[in-house]
Amino acid sequence: MEKLPKIIQKSPYIVDEKAGKKAFFTCGLSSKNPYCDGSHKVTGFHLK
């Protein structure tokens, strides 16, 4: 059975930020929510 992602927050993140390239997390493990910090790399989680 495939493991489902952990749901961190069910409401929108409101972020005041500068323009630039950013990666949003989808695995639910990032400590820099809503951005990816690479935590998924040890889990085998990936998008299809």
N, CA, C and O atoms as a Tripos MOL2 file, in Angstrom:
@<TRIPOS>MOLECULE
protein
  192   191    48     0     0
PROTEIN
NO_CHARGES

@<TRIPOS>ATOM
      1 N           0.8370   -1.1870    0.0000 N.3       1 MET1
      2 CA          0.0000    0.0000    0.0000 C.3       1 MET1
      3 C           0.8780    1.2450    0.0000 C.2       1 MET1
      4 O           1.8220    1.3450    0.7830 O.2       1 MET1
      5 N           0.5670    2.1820   -0.8700 N.am      2 GLU2
      6 CA          1.3460    3.4160   -0.9820 C.3       2 GLU2
      7 C           1.0190    4.3650    0.1680 C.2       2 GLU2
      8 O          -0.1450    4.5520    0.5200 O.2       2 GLU2
      9 N           2.0630    4.9620    0.7490 N.am      3 LYS3
     10 CA          1.8880    5.9000    1.8520 C.3       3 LYS3
     11 C           1.4280    7.2500    1.3200 C.2       3 LYS3
     12 O           2.0150    7.7740    0.3730 O.2       3 LYS3
     13 N           0.3810    7.8240    1.9210 N.am      4 LEU4
     14 CA         -0.1340    9.1200    1.4940 C.3       4 LEU4
     15 C           0.6370   10.2470    2.1540 C.2       4 LEU4
     16 O           1.1760   10.0570    3.2440 O.2       4 LEU4
     17 N           0.7090   11.4250    1.5240 N.am      5 PRO5
     18 CA          1.4110   12.5650    2.1180 C.3       5 PRO5
     19 C           0.7450   13.0380    3.4050 C.2       5 PRO5
     20 O          -0.4660   12.9010    3.5800 O.2       5 PRO5
     21 N           1.5380   13.5850    4.2840 N.am      6 LYS6
     22 CA          1.0530   14.1530    5.5400 C.3       6 LYS6
     23 C           0.4560   15.5310    5.2690 C.2       6 LYS6
     24 O           1.1080   16.3600    4.6350 O.2       6 LYS6
     25 N          -0.7580   15.7970    5.7280 N.am      7 ILE7
     26 CA         -1.4070   17.0900    5.5190 C.3       7 ILE7
     27 C          -1.0250   18.0100    6.6750 C.2       7 ILE7
     28 O          -1.3590   17.7350    7.8270 O.2       7 ILE7
     29 N          -0.3310   19.0890    6.3710 N.am      8 ILE8
     30 CA          0.1560   20.0240    7.3760 C.3       8 ILE8
     31 C          -0.8820   21.0920    7.6930 C.2       8 ILE8
     32 O          -1.1080   21.4130    8.8600 O.2       8 ILE8
     33 N          -1.5080   21.6400    6.6650 N.am      9 GLN9
     34 CA         -2.4470   22.7360    6.8520 C.3       9 GLN9
     35 C          -3.5310   22.6470    5.7890 C.2       9 GLN9
     36 O          -3.2260   22.4150    4.6190 O.2       9 GLN9
     37 N          -4.7850   22.8260    6.1720 N.am     10 LYS10
     38 CA         -5.8900   22.7290    5.2260 C.3      10 LYS10
     39 C          -6.4100   24.0860    4.7870 C.2      10 LYS10
     40 O          -7.4470   24.1660    4.1290 O.2      10 LYS10
     41 N          -5.7090   25.1490    5.1380 N.am     11 SER11
     42 CA         -6.0900   26.4980    4.7160 C.3      11 SER11
     43 C          -4.9160   27.1160    3.9630 C.2      11 SER11
     44 O          -3.7940   26.6220    4.0690 O.2      11 SER11
     45 N          -5.1480   28.1750    3.2130 N.am     12 PRO12
     46 CA         -4.0710   28.7810    2.4250 C.3      12 PRO12
     47 C          -2.9750   29.3840    3.2920 C.2      12 PRO12
     48 O          -3.2310   29.8570    4.3990 O.2      12 PRO12
     49 N          -1.7590   29.3590    2.7750 N.am     13 TYR13
     50 CA         -0.6520   30.0830    3.3850 C.3      13 TYR13
     51 C          -0.6730   31.4920    2.8100 C.2      13 TYR13
     52 O          -0.7940   31.6570    1.5960 O.2      13 TYR13
     53 N          -0.5580   32.4960    3.6440 N.am     14 ILE14
     54 CA         -0.4610   33.8760    3.1740 C.3      14 ILE14
     55 C           0.9610   34.3370    3.4520 C.2      14 ILE14
     56 O           1.3900   34.4120    4.6040 O.2      14 ILE14
     57 N           1.6910   34.6470    2.3760 N.am     15 VAL15
     58 CA          3.1060   34.9720    2.4900 C.3      15 VAL15
     59 C           3.3870   36.2730    1.7520 C.2      15 VAL15
     60 O           3.0320   36.4110    0.5810 O.2      15 VAL15
     61 N           4.0180   37.2210    2.4200 N.am     16 ASP16
     62 CA          4.4720   38.4530    1.7890 C.3      16 ASP16
     63 C           5.9200   38.2190    1.3850 C.2      16 ASP16
     64 O           6.7900   38.0870    2.2470 O.2      16 ASP16
     65 N           6.1870   38.1660    0.0880 N.am     17 GLU17
     66 CA          7.5210   37.7960   -0.3590 C.3      17 GLU17
     67 C           7.9680   38.5490   -1.5950 C.2      17 GLU17
     68 O           7.1740   39.2080   -2.2660 O.2      17 GLU17
     69 N           9.2510   38.4390   -1.8810 N.am     18 LYS18
     70 CA          9.8320   39.0480   -3.0750 C.3      18 LYS18
     71 C           9.6990   38.0820   -4.2450 C.2      18 LYS18
     72 O           9.5810   36.8720   -4.0570 O.2      18 LYS18
     73 N           9.7210   38.6320   -5.4490 N.am     19 ALA19
     74 CA          9.6510   37.8070   -6.6550 C.3      19 ALA19
     75 C          10.8940   36.9310   -6.7570 C.2      19 ALA19
     76 O          11.9750   37.3230   -6.3180 O.2      19 ALA19
     77 N          10.7380   35.7550   -7.3310 N.am     20 GLY20
     78 CA         11.8650   34.8440   -7.5140 C.3      20 GLY20
     79 C          11.3750   33.4200   -7.6450 C.2      20 GLY20
     80 O          10.1860   33.1460   -7.4800 O.2      20 GLY20
     81 N          12.2840   32.5180   -7.9380 N.am     21 LYS21
     82 CA         11.9560   31.1150   -8.1260 C.3      21 LYS21
     83 C          11.9030   30.4190   -6.7700 C.2      21 LYS21
     84 O          12.8230   30.5430   -5.9620 O.2      21 LYS21
     85 N          10.8160   29.6840   -6.5290 N.am     22 LYS22
     86 CA         10.6170   28.9860   -5.2600 C.3      22 LYS22
     87 C           9.9750   27.6350   -5.5250 C.2      22 LYS22
     88 O           9.2570   27.4640   -6.5110 O.2      22 LYS22
     89 N          10.2320   26.6780   -4.6490 N.am     23 ALA23
     90 CA          9.6160   25.3570   -4.7570 C.3      23 ALA23
     91 C           8.6970   25.1410   -3.5640 C.2      23 ALA23
     92 O           9.1340   25.2200   -2.4160 O.2      23 ALA23
     93 N           7.4270   24.8680   -3.8350 N.am     24 PHE24
     94 CA          6.4750   24.5950   -2.7690 C.3      24 PHE24
     95 C           6.5410   23.1190   -2.4090 C.2      24 PHE24
     96 O           6.7230   22.2740   -3.2850 O.2      24 PHE24
     97 N           6.3940   22.8040   -1.1240 N.am     25 PHE25
     98 CA          6.4650   21.4170   -0.6860 C.3      25 PHE25
     99 C           5.1470   20.7070   -0.9820 C.2      25 PHE25
    100 O           4.0870   21.3310   -0.9950 O.2      25 PHE25
    101 N           5.2210   19.4100   -1.2170 N.am     26 THR26
    102 CA          4.0200   18.6070   -1.4040 C.3      26 THR26
    103 C           4.0620   17.3400   -0.5640 C.2      26 THR26
    104 O           3.0800   16.5990   -0.5090 O.2      26 THR26
    105 N           5.1910   17.0850    0.0920 N.am     27 CYS27
    106 CA          5.3190   15.8430    0.8680 C.3      27 CYS27
    107 C           4.7890   15.9800    2.2860 C.2      27 CYS27
    108 O           4.4730   14.9740    2.9220 O.2      27 CYS27
    109 N           4.6820   17.2110    2.8000 N.am     28 GLY28
    110 CA          4.2120   17.4180    4.1590 C.3      28 GLY28
    111 C           5.2890   17.3270    5.2160 C.2      28 GLY28
    112 O           4.9740   17.3440    6.4060 O.2      28 GLY28
    113 N           6.5460   17.2310    4.8280 N.am     29 LEU29
    114 CA          7.6330   17.0560    5.7890 C.3      29 LEU29
    115 C           8.5200   18.2830    5.9720 C.2      29 LEU29
    116 O           9.3390   18.3110    6.8900 O.2      29 LEU29
    117 N           8.3810   19.2830    5.1350 N.am     30 SER30
    118 CA          9.2610   20.4450    5.1720 C.3      30 SER30
    119 C           9.1390   21.2250    6.4760 C.2      30 SER30
    120 O           8.0460   21.3850    7.0180 O.2      30 SER30
    121 N          10.2710   21.7060    6.9680 N.am     31 SER31
    122 CA         10.2580   22.5620    8.1610 C.3      31 SER31
    123 C          10.2040   24.0320    7.7590 C.2      31 SER31
    124 O          10.1670   24.9130    8.6180 O.2      31 SER31
    125 N          10.1990   24.2970    6.4450 N.am     32 LYS32
    126 CA         10.1360   25.6710    5.9300 C.3      32 LYS32
    127 C           8.8140   25.9080    5.1980 C.2      32 LYS32
    128 O           8.7930   26.5800    4.1670 O.2      32 LYS32
    129 N           7.7240   25.3680    5.7150 N.am     33 ASN33
    130 CA          6.4100   25.4980    5.0700 C.3      33 ASN33
    131 C           6.1070   26.9380    4.7000 C.2      33 ASN33
    132 O           6.3450   27.8230    5.5220 O.2      33 ASN33
    133 N           5.6000   27.2200    3.5220 N.am     34 PRO34
    134 CA          5.1240   26.2900    2.5060 C.3      34 PRO34
    135 C           6.1760   25.9260    1.4650 C.2      34 PRO34
    136 O           5.8200   25.4680    0.3790 O.2      34 PRO34
    137 N           7.4560   26.1130    1.7610 N.am     35 TYR35
    138 CA          8.5090   25.8520    0.7860 C.3      35 TYR35
    139 C           9.2100   24.5180    1.0390 C.2      35 TYR35
    140 O           9.2560   24.0250    2.1660 O.2      35 TYR35
    141 N           9.7420   23.9630   -0.0110 N.am     36 CYS36
    142 CA         10.4640   22.7000    0.0650 C.3      36 CYS36
    143 C          11.8350   22.9240    0.7010 C.2      36 CYS36
    144 O          12.5230   23.8920    0.3770 O.2      36 CYS36
    145 N          12.2300   22.0290    1.6060 N.am     37 ASP37
    146 CA         13.5770   22.0860    2.1770 C.3      37 ASP37
    147 C          14.3550   20.8020    1.8930 C.2      37 ASP37
    148 O          15.4350   20.6000    2.4480 O.2      37 ASP37
    149 N          13.8190   19.9360    1.0360 N.am     38 GLY38
    150 CA         14.5060   18.7030    0.6590 C.3      38 GLY38
    151 C          14.2160   17.5160    1.5660 C.2      38 GLY38
    152 O          14.7950   16.4470    1.3730 O.2      38 GLY38
    153 N          13.3330   17.6760    2.5540 N.am     39 SER39
    154 CA         13.0300   16.5880    3.4940 C.3      39 SER39
    155 C          12.5040   15.3340    2.8020 C.2      39 SER39
    156 O          12.6710   14.2270    3.3130 O.2      39 SER39
    157 N          11.8780   15.4990    1.6590 N.am     40 HIS40
    158 CA         11.2820   14.3690    0.9360 C.3      40 HIS40
    159 C          12.3160   13.3960    0.3890 C.2      40 HIS40
    160 O          11.9890   12.2440    0.1070 O.2      40 HIS40
    161 N          13.5420   13.8370    0.2380 N.am     41 LYS41
    162 CA         14.5690   13.0170   -0.4200 C.3      41 LYS41
    163 C          14.8360   11.6920    0.2920 C.2      41 LYS41
    164 O          15.1890   10.7140   -0.3670 O.2      41 LYS41
    165 N          14.6810   11.6300    1.6010 N.am     42 VAL42
    166 CA         14.9310   10.3990    2.3490 C.3      42 VAL42
    167 C          13.7170    9.4770    2.4010 C.2      42 VAL42
    168 O          13.8180    8.3540    2.8960 O.2      42 VAL42
    169 N          12.5680    9.9350    1.8970 N.am     43 THR43
    170 CA         11.3300    9.1530    1.9810 C.3      43 THR43
    171 C          11.0030    8.4070    0.7010 C.2      43 THR43
    172 O          10.2340    7.4460    0.7420 O.2      43 THR43
    173 N          11.5520    8.8080   -0.4240 N.am     44 GLY44
    174 CA         11.1920    8.2060   -1.6940 C.3      44 GLY44
    175 C           9.9640    8.8530   -2.3080 C.2      44 GLY44
    176 O           9.5170    8.4230   -3.3710 O.2      44 GLY44
    177 N           9.4040    9.8770   -1.6700 N.am     45 PHE45
    178 CA          8.2440   10.5920   -2.2000 C.3      45 PHE45
    179 C           8.6350   11.3640   -3.4480 C.2      45 PHE45
    180 O           9.6650   12.0370   -3.4670 O.2      45 PHE45
    181 N           7.8160   11.2700   -4.4950 N.am     46 HIS46
    182 CA          8.0480   12.0240   -5.7090 C.3      46 HIS46
    183 C           6.7270   12.2280   -6.4490 C.2      46 HIS46
    184 O           5.7820   11.4590   -6.2730 O.2      46 HIS46
    185 N           6.6730   13.2550   -7.2650 N.am     47 LEU47
    186 CA          5.4840   13.5170   -8.0710 C.3      47 LEU47
    187 C           5.5570   12.7150   -9.3560 C.2      47 LEU47
    188 O           6.6400   12.4640   -9.8840 O.2      47 LEU47
    189 N           4.4200   12.3230   -9.8440 N.am     48 LYS48
    190 CA          4.3760   11.5670  -11.1100 C.3      48 LYS48
    191 C           4.0620   12.4790  -12.2520 C.2      48 LYS48
    192 O           3.9820   12.0320  -13.3960 O.2      48 LYS48
@<TRIPOS>BOND
     1     1     2 1
     2     2     3 1
     3     3     4 2
     4     3     5 am
     5     5     6 1
     6     6     7 1
     7     7     8 2
     8     7     9 am
     9     9    10 1
    10    10    11 1
    11    11    12 2
    12    11    13 am
    13    13    14 1
    14    14    15 1
    15    15    16 2
    16    15    17 am
    17    17    18 1
    18    18    19 1
    19    19    20 2
    20    19    21 am
    21    21    22 1
    22    22    23 1
    23    23    24 2
    24    23    25 am
    25    25    26 1
    26    26    27 1
    27    27    28 2
    28    27    29 am
    29    29    30 1
    30    30    31 1
    31    31    32 2
    32    31    33 am
    33    33    34 1
    34    34    35 1
    35    35    36 2
    36    35    37 am
    37    37    38 1
    38    38    39 1
    39    39    40 2
    40    39    41 am
    41    41    42 1
    42    42    43 1
    43    43    44 2
    44    43    45 am
    45    45    46 1
    46    46    47 1
    47    47    48 2
    48    47    49 am
    49    49    50 1
    50    50    51 1
    51    51    52 2
    52    51    53 am
    53    53    54 1
    54    54    55 1
    55    55    56 2
    56    55    57 am
    57    57    58 1
    58    58    59 1
    59    59    60 2
    60    59    61 am
    61    61    62 1
    62    62    63 1
    63    63    64 2
    64    63    65 am
    65    65    66 1
    66    66    67 1
    67    67    68 2
    68    67    69 am
    69    69    70 1
    70    70    71 1
    71    71    72 2
    72    71    73 am
    73    73    74 1
    74    74    75 1
    75    75    76 2
    76    75    77 am
    77    77    78 1
    78    78    79 1
    79    79    80 2
    80    79    81 am
    81    81    82 1
    82    82    83 1
    83    83    84 2
    84    83    85 am
    85    85    86 1
    86    86    87 1
    87    87    88 2
    88    87    89 am
    89    89    90 1
    90    90    91 1
    91    91    92 2
    92    91    93 am
    93    93    94 1
    94    94    95 1
    95    95    96 2
    96    95    97 am
    97    97    98 1
    98    98    99 1
    99    99   100 2
   100    99   101 am
   101   101   102 1
   102   102   103 1
   103   103   104 2
   104   103   105 am
   105   105   106 1
   106   106   107 1
   107   107   108 2
   108   107   109 am
   109   109   110 1
   110   110   111 1
   111   111   112 2
   112   111   113 am
   113   113   114 1
   114   114   115 1
   115   115   116 2
   116   115   117 am
   117   117   118 1
   118   118   119 1
   119   119   120 2
   120   119   121 am
   121   121   122 1
   122   122   123 1
   123   123   124 2
   124   123   125 am
   125   125   126 1
   126   126   127 1
   127   127   128 2
   128   127   129 am
   129   129   130 1
   130   130   131 1
   131   131   132 2
   132   131   133 am
   133   133   134 1
   134   134   135 1
   135   135   136 2
   136   135   137 am
   137   137   138 1
   138   138   139 1
   139   139   140 2
   140   139   141 am
   141   141   142 1
   142   142   143 1
   143   143   144 2
   144   143   145 am
   145   145   146 1
   146   146   147 1
   147   147   148 2
   148   147   149 am
   149   149   150 1
   150   150   151 1
   151   151   152 2
   152   151   153 am
   153   153   154 1
   154   154   155 1
   155   155   156 2
   156   155   157 am
   157   157   158 1
   158   158   159 1
   159   159   160 2
   160   159   161 am
   161   161   162 1
   162   162   163 1
   163   163   164 2
   164   163   165 am
   165   165   166 1
   166   166   167 1
   167   167   168 2
   168   167   169 am
   169   169   170 1
   170   170   171 1
   171   171   172 2
   172   171   173 am
   173   173   174 1
   174   174   175 1
   175   175   176 2
   176   175   177 am
   177   177   178 1
   178   178   179 1
   179   179   180 2
   180   179   181 am
   181   181   182 1
   182   182   183 1
   183   183   184 2
   184   183   185 am
   185   185   186 1
   186   186   187 1
   187   187   188 2
   188   187   189 am
   189   189   190 1
   190   190   191 1
   191   191   192 2
@<TRIPOS>SUBSTRUCTURE
     1 MET1         2 RESIDUE 1 A MET
     2 GLU2         6 RESIDUE 1 A GLU
     3 LYS3        10 RESIDUE 1 A LYS
     4 LEU4        14 RESIDUE 1 A LEU
     5 PRO5        18 RESIDUE 1 A PRO
     6 LYS6        22 RESIDUE 1 A LYS
     7 ILE7        26 RESIDUE 1 A ILE
     8 ILE8        30 RESIDUE 1 A ILE
     9 GLN9        34 RESIDUE 1 A GLN
    10 LYS10       38 RESIDUE 1 A LYS
    11 SER11       42 RESIDUE 1 A SER
    12 PRO12       46 RESIDUE 1 A PRO
    13 TYR13       50 RESIDUE 1 A TYR
    14 ILE14       54 RESIDUE 1 A ILE
    15 VAL15       58 RESIDUE 1 A VAL
    16 ASP16       62 RESIDUE 1 A ASP
    17 GLU17       66 RESIDUE 1 A GLU
    18 LYS18       70 RESIDUE 1 A LYS
    19 ALA19       74 RESIDUE 1 A ALA
    20 GLY20       78 RESIDUE 1 A GLY
    21 LYS21       82 RESIDUE 1 A LYS
    22 LYS22       86 RESIDUE 1 A LYS
    23 ALA23       90 RESIDUE 1 A ALA
    24 PHE24       94 RESIDUE 1 A PHE
    25 PHE25       98 RESIDUE 1 A PHE
    26 THR26      102 RESIDUE 1 A THR
    27 CYS27      106 RESIDUE 1 A CYS
    28 GLY28      110 RESIDUE 1 A GLY
    29 LEU29      114 RESIDUE 1 A LEU
    30 SER30      118 RESIDUE 1 A SER
    31 SER31      122 RESIDUE 1 A SER
    32 LYS32      126 RESIDUE 1 A LYS
    33 ASN33      130 RESIDUE 1 A ASN
    34 PRO34      134 RESIDUE 1 A PRO
    35 TYR35      138 RESIDUE 1 A TYR
    36 CYS36      142 RESIDUE 1 A CYS
    37 ASP37      146 RESIDUE 1 A ASP
    38 GLY38      150 RESIDUE 1 A GLY
    39 SER39      154 RESIDUE 1 A SER
    40 HIS40      158 RESIDUE 1 A HIS
    41 LYS41      162 RESIDUE 1 A LYS
    42 VAL42      166 RESIDUE 1 A VAL
    43 THR43      170 RESIDUE 1 A THR
    44 GLY44      174 RESIDUE 1 A GLY
    45 PHE45      178 RESIDUE 1 A PHE
    46 HIS46      182 RESIDUE 1 A HIS
    47 LEU47      186 RESIDUE 1 A LEU
    48 LYS48      190 RESIDUE 1 A LYS
